[in-house]
Amino acid sequence: MSDITNFDPNSVGLKSNNIFGLPFNEEEAQLILLPVPWEVTVSYRAGTARGPEKIFHAAMQVDLYDPDVEDGWKKGFYMLPVDRNIRTKSDYLRQCAELILSNMIDGGVIAENEQLSQKLNDINEGGKMLLNWVYTMTCNLLKSGKKVGLIGGDHSTPLGFIKALSDIHPDFGILQIDAHADLRIAYEDFTYSHASIMYNVLQQIPQVKKIVQVGVRDYCSEELEMIKQSNGRITTFFDKDIKAQQYEGVTWKEICAKIIDTLPQKVYISFDIDGLDPKLCPSTGTPVPGGFETDQIFYLFKLLHASGKEIIGFDLNEVSGGEHTGDGIDAIVGARVLFKLCNFMVA
């Protein structure tokens, strides 16, 4: 463990240190954060590939005192450097995806266009490459005894990480905070679409016995049918139902208890920032009216921890770092969400 005797947690965050201005290196830190700068299949607005870097810079403004997990930072958090080869690959394939989507919108048939068909194949192969890269990176970290969190990028990024966790944990569940169900089958013909992450989890990772979705408010009839036909493997707490219960006098504490009771003992948290009220993430790829305040989700995490269930990993995704981010509130909120996730991960 690093000698933090001379480190002042009340002082300004030093960029010469690592995430949150903490003075830990990879070997010393208990929790390692893997940035994944990937946004190939985003459907509306780009920018999430720059999310990890924007969060890193905003994290220097986060105070280290957390009343829920005091001194959690002393366990050591360390964010790995952004892999620029992955980001360059993402940028190139994103351009390919934009050509394909433009053609689709104009009524084109990709299968009838040899050039676009090849680009589609390249994108799907790129998604497979990313899955394997994330799987390898997180496997190595887990085998070395580290706790791991992932920072996207779009929501397709954690599939390899969840797969790596399945090598260690034969039975676990996912708590998904999200405006979207993400159960579409190869959305827009992209096998590893951000809108297909939970469908791919269901198909490829049988160790995930349960997906509990919270805040979903934008979904298609196919996804709704998949939820209904899942034999209980998916439980969705729709945003409209949560709000209706609250309007009728049910407390958020009672709703949180139901959510937690639905989860198995081991829990992976997948936090899509668009699960929050869009005023907190206005530049995210696909913002949707409704959603939560950060305090509501932090309270859910607090009760989850108090329940005795084990958080085995997490991802934070869809935090935009694009040119349309304006005053930068997205990264500021993202950094604080990340800090809370880190603290509960090591609590």
Phi and psi in degrees as a GROMACS rama.xvg file:
@    title "Ramachandran Plot"
@    xaxis  label "Phi"
@    yaxis  label "Psi"
@TYPE xy
-66.6846  146.396  SER-2
-79.5694  108.941  ASP-3
-104.35  18.1373  ILE-4
-55.5174  -41.3505  THR-5
-97.1104  8.18209  ASN-6
-88.354  128.813  PHE-7
-101.6  105.717  ASP-8
-70.3656  -9.30995  PRO-9
-98.3535  -1.19671  ASN-10
-91.6853  178.738  SER-11
-65.553  144.787  VAL-12
-71.9664  126.128  GLY-13
-93.0384  124.61  LEU-14
-69.3146  -15.5694  LYS-15
-71.5267  -16.5197  SER-16
-89.232  -163.258  ASN-17
-106.476  -158.028  ASN-18
-50.9346  137.565  ILE-19
63.6572  14.4918  PHE-20
72.7438  20.4198  GLY-21
-83.5556  143.971  LEU-22
-91.8506  44.5398  PRO-23
-112.978  147.068  PHE-24
-102.052  -179.98  ASN-25
-61.7236  -39.9819  GLU-26
-67.5103  -37.4308  GLU-27
-79  -31.5177  GLU-28
-73.5257  139.945  ALA-29
-78.037  -33.8331  GLN-30
-115.419  124.381  LEU-31
-108.759  132.499  ILE-32
-104.689  125.703  LEU-33
-102.18  112.532  LEU-34
-81.6085  136.656  PRO-35
-127.662  94.3183  VAL-36
-81.9878  75.4093  PRO-37
-135.514  131.262  TRP-38
-152.089  37.5064  GLU-39
-61.1813  -40.292  VAL-40
-105.319  15.3118  THR-41
-56.7105  141.596  VAL-42
-91.1383  -23.8505  SER-43
-125.48  -66.6911  TYR-44
-125.759  140.153  ARG-45
-87.8618  176.965  ALA-46
131.093  -18.2794  GLY-47
-71.4214  -21.4042  THR-48
-63.8282  -25.2256  ALA-49
-93.3453  0.990526  ARG-50
-57.1188  -48.2103  GLY-51
-57.9549  -40.9769  PRO-52
-67.2234  -41.544  GLU-53
-64.1756  -40.0149  LYS-54
-64.4295  -42.1797  ILE-55
-56.0098  -47.0213  PHE-56
-68.6607  -41.3839  HIS-57
-67.6583  -27.4458  ALA-58
-64.2708  -19.3251  ALA-59
-67.0426  -15.9585  MET-60
-95.813  1.63585  GLN-61
-86.0628  124.069  VAL-62
-69.4227  142.398  ASP-63
-83.9572  -9.49103  LEU-64
-81.9361  121.38  TYR-65
-122.282  112.879  ASP-66
-63.3594  -20.3869  PRO-67
-79.799  -35.7439  ASP-68
-138.01  81.561  VAL-69
-65.0628  133.178  GLU-70
65.8819  19.7043  ASP-71
-57.7427  -35.6069  GLY-72
-60.7813  -22.912  TRP-73
-67.4072  -16.8645  LYS-74
-70.6385  -21.426  LYS-75
95.5179  115.745  GLY-76
-116.536  139.002  PHE-77
-143.223  127.955  TYR-78
-100.099  124.656  MET-79
-64.8774  155.341  LEU-80
-62.201  147.833  PRO-81
-67.1603  128.837  VAL-82
-79.4961  108.42  ASP-83
-71.4963  -23.3544  ARG-84
-67.3032  -39.4558  ASN-85
-65.1473  -43.0557  ILE-86
-65.8391  -39.4358  ARG-87
-63.9516  -41.331  THR-88
-62.5374  -41.0141  LYS-89
-61.8286  -45.2873  SER-90
-60.0603  -43.0864  ASP-91
-66.3188  -48.5718  TYR-92
-69.3859  -26.433  LEU-93
-63.8665  -39.99  ARG-94
-62.0362  -40.0197  GLN-95
-62.8499  -43.1626  CYS-96
-63.7445  -37.7196  ALA-97
-64.6675  -36.1218  GLU-98
-65.2468  -41.9498  LEU-99
-64.9561  -46.5373  ILE-100
-64.7113  -39.1578  LEU-101
-61.4383  -41.5483  SER-102
-65.2286  -41.2109  ASN-103
-62.3617  -43.7944  MET-104
-62.2879  -33.7861  ILE-105
-81.434  4.17438  ASP-106
90.0761  9.6937  GLY-107
-73.13  159.213  GLY-108
-112.984  113.535  VAL-109
-60.6344  -37.8611  ILE-110
-62.4662  -20.5781  ALA-111
-91.8887  -0.27123  GLU-112
-118.928  107.078  ASN-113
-60.46  -41.5821  GLU-114
-65.5849  -45.6549  GLN-115
-70.2426  -32.1311  LEU-116
-62.6004  -39.078  SER-117
-67.518  -39.0839  GLN-118
-64.496  -39.1561  LYS-119
-62.3591  -41.8979  LEU-120
-63.0987  -40.9094  ASN-121
-61.6725  -40.443  ASP-122
-64.626  -44.7669  ILE-123
-67.8544  -34.6225  ASN-124
-68.7793  -36.4094  GLU-125
-63.2228  -39.8482  GLY-126
-62.4182  -38.7899  GLY-127
-67.2221  -40.5729  LYS-128
-59.7313  -44.7774  MET-129
-63.8832  -43.0548  LEU-130
-54.2134  -48.5449  LEU-131
-66.98  -37.073  ASN-132
-65.2213  -48.2658  TRP-133
-62.726  -41.5212  VAL-134
-58.9569  -47.9324  TYR-135
-64.349  -46.2797  THR-136
-60.7644  -47.6803  MET-137
-73.7328  -34.181  THR-138
-58.0991  -46.6139  CYS-139
-63.0708  -40.3544  ASN-140
-66.6675  -43.5996  LEU-141
-65.2352  -39.9766  LEU-142
-65.5529  -26.8595  LYS-143
-83.2959  2.98762  SER-144
90.4488  10.3355  GLY-145
-85.7035  149.029  LYS-146
-82.0634  149.542  LYS-147
-134.597  138.331  VAL-148
-128.826  152.055  GLY-149
-119.199  137.589  LEU-150
-117.069  115.012  ILE-151
-85.1112  174.722  GLY-152
68.3599  168.762  GLY-153
-78.3223  179.308  ASP-154
-77.2691  -4.38585  HIS-155
-73.8538  -18.2631  SER-156
-64.4803  -32.5365  THR-157
-84.2118  2.24306  PRO-158
-56.5503  -45.3203  LEU-159
-64.1723  -34.1501  GLY-160
-67.2912  -45.4277  PHE-161
-62.124  -37.2728  ILE-162
-63.8691  -41.4984  LYS-163
-62.7121  -40.557  ALA-164
-64.1626  -31.4708  LEU-165
-69.0143  -18.4347  SER-166
-72.285  -22.583  ASP-167
-103.791  -37.9181  ILE-168
-113.232  110.401  HIS-169
-74.4476  -9.6483  PRO-170
-153.823  111.164  ASP-171
-154.26  169.415  PHE-172
-123.027  165.873  GLY-173
-117.467  126.898  ILE-174
-97.1468  110.366  LEU-175
-106.588  112.963  GLN-176
-95.1016  118.345  ILE-177
-168.172  146.552  ASP-178
-79.9029  -18.121  ALA-179
-120.409  152.475  HIS-180
-77.5718  -27.6814  ALA-181
56.8117  39.9627  ASP-182
-114.38  17.852  LEU-183
-74.9138  145.804  ARG-184
-89.7646  111.426  ILE-185
44.1684  59.062  ALA-186
-56.6459  132.148  TYR-187
57.8471  27.5223  GLU-188
73.3443  7.59023  ASP-189
-93.3826  112.04  PHE-190
-56.0933  -41.5579  THR-191
-106.99  44.5773  TYR-192
-65.3231  150.587  SER-193
-61.2864  -25.281  HIS-194
-86.4392  2.23165  ALA-195
-118.759  6.22824  SER-196
-57.4932  -46.6675  ILE-197
-75.4895  -29.8949  MET-198
-62.3022  -44.748  TYR-199
-65.0402  -36.6606  ASN-200
-60.2259  -47.2716  VAL-201
-60.1575  -39.7889  LEU-202
-78.0589  -34.5073  GLN-203
-106.27  -16.4137  GLN-204
-129.538  83.4341  ILE-205
-64.8091  -18.0695  PRO-206
-65.8357  -20.4753  GLN-207
-78.7658  101.159  VAL-208
-84.7907  -17.5792  LYS-209
-152.433  135.297  LYS-210
-119.495  120.683  ILE-211
-111.496  112.574  VAL-212
-99.9598  134.837  GLN-213
-129.504  123.761  VAL-214
96.4583  5.25388  GLY-215
-62.9217  130.583  VAL-216
-146.744  8.07896  ARG-217
-144.235  105.183  ASP-218
-156.247  162.9  TYR-219
-105.799  169.029  CYS-220
-64.8452  -32.1393  SER-221
-63.4909  -40.9142  GLU-222
-67.9671  -40.7145  GLU-223
-61.0991  -41.1584  LEU-224
-65.6259  -37.3948  GLU-225
-63.3497  -40.0768  MET-226
-62.0468  -45.7332  ILE-227
-65.2236  -34.0224  LYS-228
-94.0891  10.543  GLN-229
-82.472  -1.28236  SER-230
56.0053  37.531  ASN-231
85.2442  -0.969833  GLY-232
-70.105  -25.7157  ARG-233
-117.159  128.485  ILE-234
-122.937  125.301  THR-235
-116.313  123.299  THR-236
-97.6988  92.3014  PHE-237
-66.5421  144.794  PHE-238
-56.6929  -42.9422  ASP-239
-65.111  -34.8289  LYS-240
-72.2424  -39.5214  ASP-241
-60.6549  -46.8433  ILE-242
-64.1954  -41.8977  LYS-243
-61.3157  -42.4141  ALA-244
-62.3492  -41.199  GLN-245
-67.1825  -38.7043  GLN-246
-61.8096  -28.1009  TYR-247
-96.3151  8.15685  GLU-248
105.8  -2.31556  GLY-249
-76.0883  134.013  VAL-250
-81.5821  158.38  THR-251
-64.8968  -32.7989  TRP-252
-60.4878  -42.939  LYS-253
-66.1137  -39.6614  GLU-254
-66.4978  -42.7315  ILE-255
-59.6848  -39.9438  CYS-256
-61.6972  -39.2788  ALA-257
-66.3692  -41.1789  LYS-258
-60.6452  -48.1644  ILE-259
-66.6837  -38.7743  ILE-260
-62.7296  -25.6112  ASP-261
-78.4119  -18.4721  THR-262
-86.5798  148.808  LEU-263
-74.5558  -175.934  PRO-264
-65.7965  -39.8328  GLN-265
-101.901  131.503  LYS-266
-131.339  131.711  VAL-267
-106.005  132.616  TYR-268
-101.343  124.343  ILE-269
-114.917  109.037  SER-270
-110.173  102.228  PHE-271
-86.1687  122.518  ASP-272
-59.3202  -22.2696  ILE-273
-74.2395  -1.34874  ASP-274
-68.0393  -20.8423  GLY-275
-80.4527  165.316  LEU-276
-56.373  131.593  ASP-277
-62.3729  -12.4418  PRO-278
-65.4211  -21.5076  LYS-279
-91.9551  -14.3311  LEU-280
-146.41  56.3994  CYS-281
-63.5957  -19.9179  PRO-282
-103.096  4.7994  SER-283
-59.83  160.462  THR-284
-56.6358  -44.0442  GLY-285
-137.314  77.3679  THR-286
-69.2181  146.278  PRO-287
-135.175  130.221  VAL-288
-55.382  148.661  PRO-289
106.999  -153.935  GLY-290
89.4279  -167.954  GLY-291
-114.441  160.527  PHE-292
-81.8303  154.561  GLU-293
-60.0814  -37.6231  THR-294
-61.229  -33.6505  ASP-295
-63.9975  -44.4941  GLN-296
-70.9995  -37.603  ILE-297
-63.2664  -36.1486  PHE-298
-65.2377  -41.4374  TYR-299
-58.9656  -45.0361  LEU-300
-62.5265  -39.849  PHE-301
-61.8582  -44.1853  LYS-302
-70.0637  -34.4378  LEU-303
-60.9231  -46.603  LEU-304
-63.1103  -43.8979  HIS-305
-64.9247  -23.9994  ALA-306
-70.609  -16.301  SER-307
92.2709  -1.07367  GLY-308
-72.9429  152.023  LYS-309
-100.878  125.451  GLU-310
-86.8437  116.852  ILE-311
-100.652  -6.45788  ILE-312
170.068  168.736  GLY-313
-157.02  160.249  PHE-314
-131.907  150.542  ASP-315
-125.04  122.524  LEU-316
-138.706  169.7  ASN-317
68.1343  19.5038  GLU-318
-80.6347  119.536  VAL-319
-83.6518  142.127  SER-320
-126  25.1585  GLY-321
-80.9789  -179.901  GLY-322
-68.0521  -20.1156  GLU-323
-86.6767  12.1104  HIS-324
-77.2283  -7.94372  THR-325
59.7338  -117.198  GLY-326
-81.4066  1.15212  ASP-327
82.6187  16.3994  GLY-328
-61.9369  -30.3288  ILE-329
-58.6933  -49.8648  ASP-330
-68.3686  -35.5853  ALA-331
-63.3399  -47.5006  ILE-332
-65.7391  -43.5328  VAL-333
-58.8752  -40.3506  GLY-334
-64.6023  -38.2079  ALA-335
-73.2883  -36.5706  ARG-336
-62.8075  -42.6295  VAL-337
-61.4752  -43.4827  LEU-338
-61.5189  -41.4681  PHE-339
-65.095  -42.3975  LYS-340
-61.7795  -44.0478  LEU-341
-59.0669  -45.4519  CYS-342
-64.6682  -43.019  ASN-343
-71.138  -27.0435  PHE-344
-64.8978  -36.2274  MET-345
-99.7586  -2.37236  VAL-346
